[in-house]
């Protein structure tokens, strides 16, 4: 009897350890990839209406959500925090950027607010793309620029994490605008709208191995604050 009891206990332990552990590995795998996970896809509503979407999931809950509507060529990006909730991936960037999806393998299925497929006869699927493909995308984004200890970063009202900004000629322009703003107002951040790309940042000592490369400072907002 005792060997049977021990065998049953071993099998039960194996079942318990394997089942939830696979789920945890699936949901936590985003955290362990310092370069991030990237997904892209389009949904064609009609001959005149379409939605193009790119999801950039970065470690420590930060995401960038890029969108283009119809035949627009400029990607518009917003940032926020991602989390797994009830086995669904929630991207929460406030009213400007909110997306609920179901992750399965190398795809994200975009869901409606009720957690259901947008249209049952045709799913809105985003397929995983490489970090190199994601790095080729130029997008417009607004954030709070800071310069501290010879390092620049951009933060966002709807995200708890910041992202480093690499040193480029355009970043020098952003730095000058920030330093002038700080001298005139005493504020430690300057909101600005920039054209940027996501770049690899293997030199980073943190788990985040990505950074923004500013290509152009389009405009600054000296009075802007987060509310």
PyMOL commands that place a pseudoatom at each C-alpha (Angstrom):
pseudoatom trace, name=CA, resn=UNK, resi=1, chain=A, elem=C, hetatm=0, pos=[0.000, 0.000, 0.000]
pseudoatom trace, name=CA, resn=UNK, resi=2, chain=A, elem=C, hetatm=0, pos=[2.785, 2.427, 0.913]
pseudoatom trace, name=CA, resn=UNK, resi=3, chain=A, elem=C, hetatm=0, pos=[4.499, 2.194, -2.555]
pseudoatom trace, name=CA, resn=UNK, resi=4, chain=A, elem=C, hetatm=0, pos=[1.129, 2.923, -4.231]
pseudoatom trace, name=CA, resn=UNK, resi=5, chain=A, elem=C, hetatm=0, pos=[0.616, 5.961, -2.044]
pseudoatom trace, name=CA, resn=UNK, resi=6, chain=A, elem=C, hetatm=0, pos=[4.105, 7.223, -2.835]
pseudoatom trace, name=CA, resn=UNK, resi=7, chain=A, elem=C, hetatm=0, pos=[3.575, 6.671, -6.585]
pseudoatom trace, name=CA, resn=UNK, resi=8, chain=A, elem=C, hetatm=0, pos=[0.248, 8.512, -6.500]
pseudoatom trace, name=CA, resn=UNK, resi=9, chain=A, elem=C, hetatm=0, pos=[1.839, 11.416, -4.601]
pseudoatom trace, name=CA, resn=UNK, resi=10, chain=A, elem=C, hetatm=0, pos=[4.681, 11.605, -7.123]
pseudoatom trace, name=CA, resn=UNK, resi=11, chain=A, elem=C, hetatm=0, pos=[2.286, 11.682, -10.091]
pseudoatom trace, name=CA, resn=UNK, resi=12, chain=A, elem=C, hetatm=0, pos=[0.125, 14.313, -8.419]
pseudoatom trace, name=CA, resn=UNK, resi=13, chain=A, elem=C, hetatm=0, pos=[3.179, 16.455, -7.699]
pseudoatom trace, name=CA, resn=UNK, resi=14, chain=A, elem=C, hetatm=0, pos=[4.333, 16.142, -11.315]
pseudoatom trace, name=CA, resn=UNK, resi=15, chain=A, elem=C, hetatm=0, pos=[0.893, 17.143, -12.629]
pseudoatom trace, name=CA, resn=UNK, resi=16, chain=A, elem=C, hetatm=0, pos=[0.660, 20.150, -10.336]
pseudoatom trace, name=CA, resn=UNK, resi=17, chain=A, elem=C, hetatm=0, pos=[4.180, 21.357, -11.151]
pseudoatom trace, name=CA, resn=UNK, resi=18, chain=A, elem=C, hetatm=0, pos=[3.845, 20.973, -14.932]
pseudoatom trace, name=CA, resn=UNK, resi=19, chain=A, elem=C, hetatm=0, pos=[0.431, 22.437, -15.605]
pseudoatom trace, name=CA, resn=UNK, resi=20, chain=A, elem=C, hetatm=0, pos=[0.616, 25.887, -14.010]
pseudoatom trace, name=CA, resn=UNK, resi=21, chain=A, elem=C, hetatm=0, pos=[4.350, 26.176, -14.669]
pseudoatom trace, name=CA, resn=UNK, resi=22, chain=A, elem=C, hetatm=0, pos=[3.787, 26.007, -18.442]
pseudoatom trace, name=CA, resn=UNK, resi=23, chain=A, elem=C, hetatm=0, pos=[1.266, 28.811, -18.119]
pseudoatom trace, name=CA, resn=UNK, resi=24, chain=A, elem=C, hetatm=0, pos=[3.692, 30.927, -16.081]
pseudoatom trace, name=CA, resn=UNK, resi=25, chain=A, elem=C, hetatm=0, pos=[6.486, 30.371, -18.579]
pseudoatom trace, name=CA, resn=UNK, resi=26, chain=A, elem=C, hetatm=0, pos=[4.195, 31.429, -21.409]
pseudoatom trace, name=CA, resn=UNK, resi=27, chain=A, elem=C, hetatm=0, pos=[3.130, 34.659, -19.757]
pseudoatom trace, name=CA, resn=UNK, resi=28, chain=A, elem=C, hetatm=0, pos=[6.504, 35.540, -18.266]
pseudoatom trace, name=CA, resn=UNK, resi=29, chain=A, elem=C, hetatm=0, pos=[8.584, 34.838, -21.366]
pseudoatom trace, name=CA, resn=UNK, resi=30, chain=A, elem=C, hetatm=0, pos=[8.141, 38.478, -22.447]
pseudoatom trace, name=CA, resn=UNK, resi=31, chain=A, elem=C, hetatm=0, pos=[10.017, 39.585, -19.337]
pseudoatom trace, name=CA, resn=UNK, resi=32, chain=A, elem=C, hetatm=0, pos=[13.059, 37.437, -20.029]
pseudoatom trace, name=CA, resn=UNK, resi=33, chain=A, elem=C, hetatm=0, pos=[13.687, 38.759, -23.539]
pseudoatom trace, name=CA, resn=UNK, resi=34, chain=A, elem=C, hetatm=0, pos=[15.549, 42.035, -23.139]
pseudoatom trace, name=CA, resn=UNK, resi=35, chain=A, elem=C, hetatm=0, pos=[15.144, 42.920, -26.815]
pseudoatom trace, name=CA, resn=UNK, resi=36, chain=A, elem=C, hetatm=0, pos=[11.354, 42.697, -26.587]
pseudoatom trace, name=CA, resn=UNK, resi=37, chain=A, elem=C, hetatm=0, pos=[8.641, 40.919, -28.548]
pseudoatom trace, name=CA, resn=UNK, resi=38, chain=A, elem=C, hetatm=0, pos=[7.058, 42.493, -31.619]
pseudoatom trace, name=CA, resn=UNK, resi=39, chain=A, elem=C, hetatm=0, pos=[3.831, 41.812, -33.481]
pseudoatom trace, name=CA, resn=UNK, resi=40, chain=A, elem=C, hetatm=0, pos=[2.342, 43.321, -36.638]
pseudoatom trace, name=CA, resn=UNK, resi=41, chain=A, elem=C, hetatm=0, pos=[-0.866, 42.926, -38.607]
pseudoatom trace, name=CA, resn=UNK, resi=42, chain=A, elem=C, hetatm=0, pos=[-3.645, 44.603, -40.563]
pseudoatom trace, name=CA, resn=UNK, resi=43, chain=A, elem=C, hetatm=0, pos=[-7.405, 44.346, -40.492]
pseudoatom trace, name=CA, resn=UNK, resi=44, chain=A, elem=C, hetatm=0, pos=[-9.255, 45.196, -43.689]
pseudoatom trace, name=CA, resn=UNK, resi=45, chain=A, elem=C, hetatm=0, pos=[-12.789, 46.357, -42.944]
pseudoatom trace, name=CA, resn=UNK, resi=46, chain=A, elem=C, hetatm=0, pos=[-13.618, 47.346, -46.530]
pseudoatom trace, name=CA, resn=UNK, resi=47, chain=A, elem=C, hetatm=0, pos=[-11.970, 48.682, -49.687]
pseudoatom trace, name=CA, resn=UNK, resi=48, chain=A, elem=C, hetatm=0, pos=[-11.716, 52.096, -48.024]
pseudoatom trace, name=CA, resn=UNK, resi=49, chain=A, elem=C, hetatm=0, pos=[-11.195, 51.215, -44.371]
pseudoatom trace, name=CA, resn=UNK, resi=50, chain=A, elem=C, hetatm=0, pos=[-8.286, 49.392, -42.775]
pseudoatom trace, name=CA, resn=UNK, resi=51, chain=A, elem=C, hetatm=0, pos=[-6.362, 49.354, -39.507]
pseudoatom trace, name=CA, resn=UNK, resi=52, chain=A, elem=C, hetatm=0, pos=[-2.632, 48.606, -39.350]
pseudoatom trace, name=CA, resn=UNK, resi=53, chain=A, elem=C, hetatm=0, pos=[-1.186, 47.811, -35.939]
pseudoatom trace, name=CA, resn=UNK, resi=54, chain=A, elem=C, hetatm=0, pos=[2.238, 47.068, -34.448]
pseudoatom trace, name=CA, resn=UNK, resi=55, chain=A, elem=C, hetatm=0, pos=[2.690, 46.008, -30.828]
pseudoatom trace, name=CA, resn=UNK, resi=56, chain=A, elem=C, hetatm=0, pos=[6.120, 46.410, -29.241]
pseudoatom trace, name=CA, resn=UNK, resi=57, chain=A, elem=C, hetatm=0, pos=[6.279, 44.600, -25.893]
pseudoatom trace, name=CA, resn=UNK, resi=58, chain=A, elem=C, hetatm=0, pos=[9.307, 45.512, -23.797]
pseudoatom trace, name=CA, resn=UNK, resi=59, chain=A, elem=C, hetatm=0, pos=[10.521, 44.195, -20.431]
pseudoatom trace, name=CA, resn=UNK, resi=60, chain=A, elem=C, hetatm=0, pos=[9.241, 45.650, -17.158]
pseudoatom trace, name=CA, resn=UNK, resi=61, chain=A, elem=C, hetatm=0, pos=[5.708, 46.121, -18.503]
pseudoatom trace, name=CA, resn=UNK, resi=62, chain=A, elem=C, hetatm=0, pos=[6.455, 48.890, -21.035]
pseudoatom trace, name=CA, resn=UNK, resi=63, chain=A, elem=C, hetatm=0, pos=[4.846, 48.764, -24.487]
pseudoatom trace, name=CA, resn=UNK, resi=64, chain=A, elem=C, hetatm=0, pos=[4.646, 50.927, -27.604]
pseudoatom trace, name=CA, resn=UNK, resi=65, chain=A, elem=C, hetatm=0, pos=[1.512, 50.627, -29.733]
pseudoatom trace, name=CA, resn=UNK, resi=66, chain=A, elem=C, hetatm=0, pos=[1.803, 51.848, -33.322]
pseudoatom trace, name=CA, resn=UNK, resi=67, chain=A, elem=C, hetatm=0, pos=[-1.210, 52.481, -35.540]
pseudoatom trace, name=CA, resn=UNK, resi=68, chain=A, elem=C, hetatm=0, pos=[-1.924, 53.586, -39.092]
pseudoatom trace, name=CA, resn=UNK, resi=69, chain=A, elem=C, hetatm=0, pos=[-5.443, 54.064, -40.447]
pseudoatom trace, name=CA, resn=UNK, resi=70, chain=A, elem=C, hetatm=0, pos=[-6.313, 53.382, -44.085]
pseudoatom trace, name=CA, resn=UNK, resi=71, chain=A, elem=C, hetatm=0, pos=[-3.566, 54.648, -46.432]
pseudoatom trace, name=CA, resn=UNK, resi=72, chain=A, elem=C, hetatm=0, pos=[-1.686, 56.792, -43.924]
pseudoatom trace, name=CA, resn=UNK, resi=73, chain=A, elem=C, hetatm=0, pos=[2.080, 56.340, -44.121]
pseudoatom trace, name=CA, resn=UNK, resi=74, chain=A, elem=C, hetatm=0, pos=[3.054, 57.829, -40.733]
pseudoatom trace, name=CA, resn=UNK, resi=75, chain=A, elem=C, hetatm=0, pos=[2.857, 55.505, -37.745]
pseudoatom trace, name=CA, resn=UNK, resi=76, chain=A, elem=C, hetatm=0, pos=[1.364, 57.117, -34.635]
pseudoatom trace, name=CA, resn=UNK, resi=77, chain=A, elem=C, hetatm=0, pos=[2.673, 55.618, -31.382]
pseudoatom trace, name=CA, resn=UNK, resi=78, chain=A, elem=C, hetatm=0, pos=[1.494, 55.648, -27.783]
pseudoatom trace, name=CA, resn=UNK, resi=79, chain=A, elem=C, hetatm=0, pos=[2.999, 54.035, -24.706]
pseudoatom trace, name=CA, resn=UNK, resi=80, chain=A, elem=C, hetatm=0, pos=[1.681, 52.384, -21.577]
pseudoatom trace, name=CA, resn=UNK, resi=81, chain=A, elem=C, hetatm=0, pos=[1.891, 49.331, -19.349]
pseudoatom trace, name=CA, resn=UNK, resi=82, chain=A, elem=C, hetatm=0, pos=[1.137, 45.746, -20.345]
pseudoatom trace, name=CA, resn=UNK, resi=83, chain=A, elem=C, hetatm=0, pos=[-0.024, 43.010, -18.006]
pseudoatom trace, name=CA, resn=UNK, resi=84, chain=A, elem=C, hetatm=0, pos=[-1.575, 39.567, -18.150]
pseudoatom trace, name=CA, resn=UNK, resi=85, chain=A, elem=C, hetatm=0, pos=[-5.072, 39.551, -16.705]
pseudoatom trace, name=CA, resn=UNK, resi=86, chain=A, elem=C, hetatm=0, pos=[-7.376, 36.532, -16.731]
pseudoatom trace, name=CA, resn=UNK, resi=87, chain=A, elem=C, hetatm=0, pos=[-5.052, 34.833, -19.255]
pseudoatom trace, name=CA, resn=UNK, resi=88, chain=A, elem=C, hetatm=0, pos=[-5.372, 37.801, -21.616]
pseudoatom trace, name=CA, resn=UNK, resi=89, chain=A, elem=C, hetatm=0, pos=[-2.765, 40.399, -22.503]
pseudoatom trace, name=CA, resn=UNK, resi=90, chain=A, elem=C, hetatm=0, pos=[-3.938, 43.904, -21.645]
pseudoatom trace, name=CA, resn=UNK, resi=91, chain=A, elem=C, hetatm=0, pos=[-2.166, 46.939, -23.074]
pseudoatom trace, name=CA, resn=UNK, resi=92, chain=A, elem=C, hetatm=0, pos=[-3.264, 49.962, -21.078]
pseudoatom trace, name=CA, resn=UNK, resi=93, chain=A, elem=C, hetatm=0, pos=[-2.137, 53.354, -22.321]
pseudoatom trace, name=CA, resn=UNK, resi=94, chain=A, elem=C, hetatm=0, pos=[-5.185, 55.345, -21.310]
pseudoatom trace, name=CA, resn=UNK, resi=95, chain=A, elem=C, hetatm=0, pos=[-7.861, 56.474, -23.729]
pseudoatom trace, name=CA, resn=UNK, resi=96, chain=A, elem=C, hetatm=0, pos=[-5.370, 56.887, -26.562]
pseudoatom trace, name=CA, resn=UNK, resi=97, chain=A, elem=C, hetatm=0, pos=[-3.951, 53.402, -26.463]
pseudoatom trace, name=CA, resn=UNK, resi=98, chain=A, elem=C, hetatm=0, pos=[-5.811, 50.407, -25.074]
pseudoatom trace, name=CA, resn=UNK, resi=99, chain=A, elem=C, hetatm=0, pos=[-5.761, 46.914, -26.532]
pseudoatom trace, name=CA, resn=UNK, resi=100, chain=A, elem=C, hetatm=0, pos=[-6.894, 43.540, -25.256]
pseudoatom trace, name=CA, resn=UNK, resi=101, chain=A, elem=C, hetatm=0, pos=[-5.510, 40.416, -26.896]
pseudoatom trace, name=CA, resn=UNK, resi=102, chain=A, elem=C, hetatm=0, pos=[-5.011, 36.704, -26.534]
pseudoatom trace, name=CA, resn=UNK, resi=103, chain=A, elem=C, hetatm=0, pos=[-1.477, 35.393, -27.008]
pseudoatom trace, name=CA, resn=UNK, resi=104, chain=A, elem=C, hetatm=0, pos=[-1.092, 32.017, -28.662]
pseudoatom trace, name=CA, resn=UNK, resi=105, chain=A, elem=C, hetatm=0, pos=[2.317, 30.912, -29.844]
pseudoatom trace, name=CA, resn=UNK, resi=106, chain=A, elem=C, hetatm=0, pos=[3.690, 33.483, -32.292]
pseudoatom trace, name=CA, resn=UNK, resi=107, chain=A, elem=C, hetatm=0, pos=[0.465, 35.453, -32.679]
pseudoatom trace, name=CA, resn=UNK, resi=108, chain=A, elem=C, hetatm=0, pos=[-1.707, 37.940, -30.837]
pseudoatom trace, name=CA, resn=UNK, resi=109, chain=A, elem=C, hetatm=0, pos=[-5.442, 37.900, -31.456]
pseudoatom trace, name=CA, resn=UNK, resi=110, chain=A, elem=C, hetatm=0, pos=[-6.909, 41.364, -30.926]
pseudoatom trace, name=CA, resn=UNK, resi=111, chain=A, elem=C, hetatm=0, pos=[-10.114, 41.188, -28.878]
pseudoatom trace, name=CA, resn=UNK, resi=112, chain=A, elem=C, hetatm=0, pos=[-12.956, 43.568, -28.132]
pseudoatom trace, name=CA, resn=UNK, resi=113, chain=A, elem=C, hetatm=0, pos=[-13.496, 45.056, -24.678]
pseudoatom trace, name=CA, resn=UNK, resi=114, chain=A, elem=C, hetatm=0, pos=[-15.534, 42.012, -23.675]
pseudoatom trace, name=CA, resn=UNK, resi=115, chain=A, elem=C, hetatm=0, pos=[-12.599, 39.710, -24.424]
pseudoatom trace, name=CA, resn=UNK, resi=116, chain=A, elem=C, hetatm=0, pos=[-14.192, 38.238, -27.562]
pseudoatom trace, name=CA, resn=UNK, resi=117, chain=A, elem=C, hetatm=0, pos=[-13.036, 38.056, -31.165]
pseudoatom trace, name=CA, resn=UNK, resi=118, chain=A, elem=C, hetatm=0, pos=[-13.795, 41.298, -32.992]
pseudoatom trace, name=CA, resn=UNK, resi=119, chain=A, elem=C, hetatm=0, pos=[-15.642, 39.472, -35.745]
pseudoatom trace, name=CA, resn=UNK, resi=120, chain=A, elem=C, hetatm=0, pos=[-16.249, 35.784, -35.291]
pseudoatom trace, name=CA, resn=UNK, resi=121, chain=A, elem=C, hetatm=0, pos=[-15.943, 35.000, -38.985]
pseudoatom trace, name=CA, resn=UNK, resi=122, chain=A, elem=C, hetatm=0, pos=[-12.528, 36.671, -39.253]
pseudoatom trace, name=CA, resn=UNK, resi=123, chain=A, elem=C, hetatm=0, pos=[-10.028, 37.145, -36.444]
pseudoatom trace, name=CA, resn=UNK, resi=124, chain=A, elem=C, hetatm=0, pos=[-7.754, 40.177, -36.140]
pseudoatom trace, name=CA, resn=UNK, resi=125, chain=A, elem=C, hetatm=0, pos=[-4.353, 38.486, -35.812]
pseudoatom trace, name=CA, resn=UNK, resi=126, chain=A, elem=C, hetatm=0, pos=[-0.959, 40.086, -35.276]
pseudoatom trace, name=CA, resn=UNK, resi=127, chain=A, elem=C, hetatm=0, pos=[2.005, 37.916, -36.233]
pseudoatom trace, name=CA, resn=UNK, resi=128, chain=A, elem=C, hetatm=0, pos=[5.356, 38.068, -34.462]
pseudoatom trace, name=CA, resn=UNK, resi=129, chain=A, elem=C, hetatm=0, pos=[8.081, 39.941, -36.350]
pseudoatom trace, name=CA, resn=UNK, resi=130, chain=A, elem=C, hetatm=0, pos=[11.803, 40.198, -35.682]
pseudoatom trace, name=CA, resn=UNK, resi=131, chain=A, elem=C, hetatm=0, pos=[13.413, 43.000, -33.705]
pseudoatom trace, name=CA, resn=UNK, resi=132, chain=A, elem=C, hetatm=0, pos=[15.233, 44.026, -36.902]
pseudoatom trace, name=CA, resn=UNK, resi=133, chain=A, elem=C, hetatm=0, pos=[11.906, 44.445, -38.721]
pseudoatom trace, name=CA, resn=UNK, resi=134, chain=A, elem=C, hetatm=0, pos=[10.528, 46.470, -35.819]
pseudoatom trace, name=CA, resn=UNK, resi=135, chain=A, elem=C, hetatm=0, pos=[13.624, 48.691, -35.809]
pseudoatom trace, name=CA, resn=UNK, resi=136, chain=A, elem=C, hetatm=0, pos=[12.939, 49.744, -39.414]
pseudoatom trace, name=CA, resn=UNK, resi=137, chain=A, elem=C, hetatm=0, pos=[9.630, 51.353, -38.441]
pseudoatom trace, name=CA, resn=UNK, resi=138, chain=A, elem=C, hetatm=0, pos=[9.656, 55.114, -37.924]
pseudoatom trace, name=CA, resn=UNK, resi=139, chain=A, elem=C, hetatm=0, pos=[6.890, 56.521, -35.745]
pseudoatom trace, name=CA, resn=UNK, resi=140, chain=A, elem=C, hetatm=0, pos=[5.680, 59.751, -34.193]
pseudoatom trace, name=CA, resn=UNK, resi=141, chain=A, elem=C, hetatm=0, pos=[5.435, 59.794, -30.409]
pseudoatom trace, name=CA, resn=UNK, resi=142, chain=A, elem=C, hetatm=0, pos=[5.076, 62.385, -27.634]
pseudoatom trace, name=CA, resn=UNK, resi=143, chain=A, elem=C, hetatm=0, pos=[6.826, 62.033, -24.303]
pseudoatom trace, name=CA, resn=UNK, resi=144, chain=A, elem=C, hetatm=0, pos=[8.650, 63.867, -21.529]
pseudoatom trace, name=CA, resn=UNK, resi=145, chain=A, elem=C, hetatm=0, pos=[12.352, 64.285, -22.305]
pseudoatom trace, name=CA, resn=UNK, resi=146, chain=A, elem=C, hetatm=0, pos=[14.904, 64.288, -19.491]
pseudoatom trace, name=CA, resn=UNK, resi=147, chain=A, elem=C, hetatm=0, pos=[18.680, 64.618, -19.394]
pseudoatom trace, name=CA, resn=UNK, resi=148, chain=A, elem=C, hetatm=0, pos=[20.443, 63.407, -16.276]
pseudoatom trace, name=CA, resn=UNK, resi=149, chain=A, elem=C, hetatm=0, pos=[23.977, 62.171, -15.607]
pseudoatom trace, name=CA, resn=UNK, resi=150, chain=A, elem=C, hetatm=0, pos=[24.900, 62.340, -19.303]
pseudoatom trace, name=CA, resn=UNK, resi=151, chain=A, elem=C, hetatm=0, pos=[21.962, 60.108, -20.260]
pseudoatom trace, name=CA, resn=UNK, resi=152, chain=A, elem=C, hetatm=0, pos=[18.680, 60.986, -21.960]
pseudoatom trace, name=CA, resn=UNK, resi=153, chain=A, elem=C, hetatm=0, pos=[15.327, 59.287, -21.543]
pseudoatom trace, name=CA, resn=UNK, resi=154, chain=A, elem=C, hetatm=0, pos=[11.718, 59.643, -22.567]
pseudoatom trace, name=CA, resn=UNK, resi=155, chain=A, elem=C, hetatm=0, pos=[8.801, 58.995, -20.220]
pseudoatom trace, name=CA, resn=UNK, resi=156, chain=A, elem=C, hetatm=0, pos=[5.075, 58.824, -20.862]
pseudoatom trace, name=CA, resn=UNK, resi=157, chain=A, elem=C, hetatm=0, pos=[2.031, 59.862, -18.862]
pseudoatom trace, name=CA, resn=UNK, resi=158, chain=A, elem=C, hetatm=0, pos=[0.377, 56.451, -19.122]
pseudoatom trace, name=CA, resn=UNK, resi=159, chain=A, elem=C, hetatm=0, pos=[3.480, 54.324, -18.463]
pseudoatom trace, name=CA, resn=UNK, resi=160, chain=A, elem=C, hetatm=0, pos=[5.370, 53.708, -15.243]
pseudoatom trace, name=CA, resn=UNK, resi=161, chain=A, elem=C, hetatm=0, pos=[8.662, 52.942, -17.028]
pseudoatom trace, name=CA, resn=UNK, resi=162, chain=A, elem=C, hetatm=0, pos=[10.953, 55.189, -19.034]
pseudoatom trace, name=CA, resn=UNK, resi=163, chain=A, elem=C, hetatm=0, pos=[12.967, 54.311, -22.119]
pseudoatom trace, name=CA, resn=UNK, resi=164, chain=A, elem=C, hetatm=0, pos=[16.558, 55.444, -22.823]
pseudoatom trace, name=CA, resn=UNK, resi=165, chain=A, elem=C, hetatm=0, pos=[17.316, 57.742, -25.755]
pseudoatom trace, name=CA, resn=UNK, resi=166, chain=A, elem=C, hetatm=0, pos=[20.486, 57.131, -27.747]
pseudoatom trace, name=CA, resn=UNK, resi=167, chain=A, elem=C, hetatm=0, pos=[22.944, 59.876, -28.564]
pseudoatom trace, name=CA, resn=UNK, resi=168, chain=A, elem=C, hetatm=0, pos=[22.354, 61.151, -32.113]
pseudoatom trace, name=CA, resn=UNK, resi=169, chain=A, elem=C, hetatm=0, pos=[22.446, 64.529, -33.851]
pseudoatom trace, name=CA, resn=UNK, resi=170, chain=A, elem=C, hetatm=0, pos=[18.690, 64.879, -33.340]
pseudoatom trace, name=CA, resn=UNK, resi=171, chain=A, elem=C, hetatm=0, pos=[19.093, 63.975, -29.666]
pseudoatom trace, name=CA, resn=UNK, resi=172, chain=A, elem=C, hetatm=0, pos=[21.565, 66.840, -29.285]
pseudoatom trace, name=CA, resn=UNK, resi=173, chain=A, elem=C, hetatm=0, pos=[18.832, 69.154, -30.571]
pseudoatom trace, name=CA, resn=UNK, resi=174, chain=A, elem=C, hetatm=0, pos=[16.416, 67.665, -27.997]
pseudoatom trace, name=CA, resn=UNK, resi=175, chain=A, elem=C, hetatm=0, pos=[19.022, 68.095, -25.268]
pseudoatom trace, name=CA, resn=UNK, resi=176, chain=A, elem=C, hetatm=0, pos=[19.532, 71.781, -26.119]
pseudoatom trace, name=CA, resn=UNK, resi=177, chain=A, elem=C, hetatm=0, pos=[15.777, 72.430, -26.020]
pseudoatom trace, name=CA, resn=UNK, resi=178, chain=A, elem=C, hetatm=0, pos=[15.526, 70.642, -22.664]
pseudoatom trace, name=CA, resn=UNK, resi=179, chain=A, elem=C, hetatm=0, pos=[18.458, 72.524, -21.073]
pseudoatom trace, name=CA, resn=UNK, resi=180, chain=A, elem=C, hetatm=0, pos=[17.025, 75.875, -22.216]
pseudoatom trace, name=CA, resn=UNK, resi=181, chain=A, elem=C, hetatm=0, pos=[13.611, 74.884, -20.869]
pseudoatom trace, name=CA, resn=UNK, resi=182, chain=A, elem=C, hetatm=0, pos=[15.109, 73.877, -17.504]
pseudoatom trace, name=CA, resn=UNK, resi=183, chain=A, elem=C, hetatm=0, pos=[17.063, 77.124, -17.282]
pseudoatom trace, name=CA, resn=UNK, resi=184, chain=A, elem=C, hetatm=0, pos=[13.968, 79.236, -18.027]
pseudoatom trace, name=CA, resn=UNK, resi=185, chain=A, elem=C, hetatm=0, pos=[11.396, 77.335, -15.966]
pseudoatom trace, name=CA, resn=UNK, resi=186, chain=A, elem=C, hetatm=0, pos=[13.307, 75.187, -13.481]
pseudoatom trace, name=CA, resn=UNK, resi=187, chain=A, elem=C, hetatm=0, pos=[11.336, 72.127, -14.629]
pseudoatom trace, name=CA, resn=UNK, resi=188, chain=A, elem=C, hetatm=0, pos=[13.167, 68.813, -14.973]
pseudoatom trace, name=CA, resn=UNK, resi=189, chain=A, elem=C, hetatm=0, pos=[11.302, 67.561, -18.045]
pseudoatom trace, name=CA, resn=UNK, resi=190, chain=A, elem=C, hetatm=0, pos=[10.159, 68.870, -21.407]
pseudoatom trace, name=CA, resn=UNK, resi=191, chain=A, elem=C, hetatm=0, pos=[7.378, 67.248, -23.392]
pseudoatom trace, name=CA, resn=UNK, resi=192, chain=A, elem=C, hetatm=0, pos=[8.142, 66.966, -27.075]
pseudoatom trace, name=CA, resn=UNK, resi=193, chain=A, elem=C, hetatm=0, pos=[6.819, 65.278, -30.174]
pseudoatom trace, name=CA, resn=UNK, resi=194, chain=A, elem=C, hetatm=0, pos=[9.495, 63.395, -32.090]
pseudoatom trace, name=CA, resn=UNK, resi=195, chain=A, elem=C, hetatm=0, pos=[9.969, 61.072, -35.006]
pseudoatom trace, name=CA, resn=UNK, resi=196, chain=A, elem=C, hetatm=0, pos=[11.797, 58.037, -33.643]
pseudoatom trace, name=CA, resn=UNK, resi=197, chain=A, elem=C, hetatm=0, pos=[12.772, 54.434, -34.134]
pseudoatom trace, name=CA, resn=UNK, resi=198, chain=A, elem=C, hetatm=0, pos=[13.293, 51.645, -31.637]
pseudoatom trace, name=CA, resn=UNK, resi=199, chain=A, elem=C, hetatm=0, pos=[16.927, 50.512, -31.556]
pseudoatom trace, name=CA, resn=UNK, resi=200, chain=A, elem=C, hetatm=0, pos=[18.841, 47.736, -29.851]
pseudoatom trace, name=CA, resn=UNK, resi=201, chain=A, elem=C, hetatm=0, pos=[20.782, 48.852, -26.808]
pseudoatom trace, name=CA, resn=UNK, resi=202, chain=A, elem=C, hetatm=0, pos=[22.973, 45.908, -25.877]
pseudoatom trace, name=CA, resn=UNK, resi=203, chain=A, elem=C, hetatm=0, pos=[25.175, 48.151, -23.709]
pseudoatom trace, name=CA, resn=UNK, resi=204, chain=A, elem=C, hetatm=0, pos=[22.360, 48.683, -21.234]
pseudoatom trace, name=CA, resn=UNK, resi=205, chain=A, elem=C, hetatm=0, pos=[22.999, 47.289, -17.756]
pseudoatom trace, name=CA, resn=UNK, resi=206, chain=A, elem=C, hetatm=0, pos=[19.260, 46.823, -17.133]
pseudoatom trace, name=CA, resn=UNK, resi=207, chain=A, elem=C, hetatm=0, pos=[16.952, 44.116, -18.446]
pseudoatom trace, name=CA, resn=UNK, resi=208, chain=A, elem=C, hetatm=0, pos=[15.744, 46.524, -21.142]
pseudoatom trace, name=CA, resn=UNK, resi=209, chain=A, elem=C, hetatm=0, pos=[18.004, 46.085, -24.169]
pseudoatom trace, name=CA, resn=UNK, resi=210, chain=A, elem=C, hetatm=0, pos=[16.137, 48.599, -26.342]
pseudoatom trace, name=CA, resn=UNK, resi=211, chain=A, elem=C, hetatm=0, pos=[16.228, 52.389, -26.678]
pseudoatom trace, name=CA, resn=UNK, resi=212, chain=A, elem=C, hetatm=0, pos=[14.737, 55.156, -28.791]
pseudoatom trace, name=CA, resn=UNK, resi=213, chain=A, elem=C, hetatm=0, pos=[16.664, 56.839, -31.571]
pseudoatom trace, name=CA, resn=UNK, resi=214, chain=A, elem=C, hetatm=0, pos=[15.243, 60.312, -32.168]
pseudoatom trace, name=CA, resn=UNK, resi=215, chain=A, elem=C, hetatm=0, pos=[15.304, 61.204, -35.844]
pseudoatom trace, name=CA, resn=UNK, resi=216, chain=A, elem=C, hetatm=0, pos=[13.653, 64.606, -35.618]
pseudoatom trace, name=CA, resn=UNK, resi=217, chain=A, elem=C, hetatm=0, pos=[12.244, 66.918, -32.951]
pseudoatom trace, name=CA, resn=UNK, resi=218, chain=A, elem=C, hetatm=0, pos=[8.935, 68.072, -34.436]
pseudoatom trace, name=CA, resn=UNK, resi=219, chain=A, elem=C, hetatm=0, pos=[7.666, 70.368, -31.673]
pseudoatom trace, name=CA, resn=UNK, resi=220, chain=A, elem=C, hetatm=0, pos=[7.959, 70.992, -27.941]
pseudoatom trace, name=CA, resn=UNK, resi=221, chain=A, elem=C, hetatm=0, pos=[5.243, 71.586, -25.339]
pseudoatom trace, name=CA, resn=UNK, resi=222, chain=A, elem=C, hetatm=0, pos=[6.728, 73.657, -22.480]
pseudoatom trace, name=CA, resn=UNK, resi=223, chain=A, elem=C, hetatm=0, pos=[3.433, 73.897, -20.581]
pseudoatom trace, name=CA, resn=UNK, resi=224, chain=A, elem=C, hetatm=0, pos=[2.375, 70.266, -20.918]
pseudoatom trace, name=CA, resn=UNK, resi=225, chain=A, elem=C, hetatm=0, pos=[2.026, 68.119, -17.797]
pseudoatom trace, name=CA, resn=UNK, resi=226, chain=A, elem=C, hetatm=0, pos=[0.562, 64.710, -16.951]
pseudoatom trace, name=CA, resn=UNK, resi=227, chain=A, elem=C, hetatm=0, pos=[-2.847, 64.734, -15.281]
for i in range(1, 227): cmd.bond("trace and resi %d" % i, "trace and resi %d" % (i + 1))
show_as sticks, trace
zoom trace
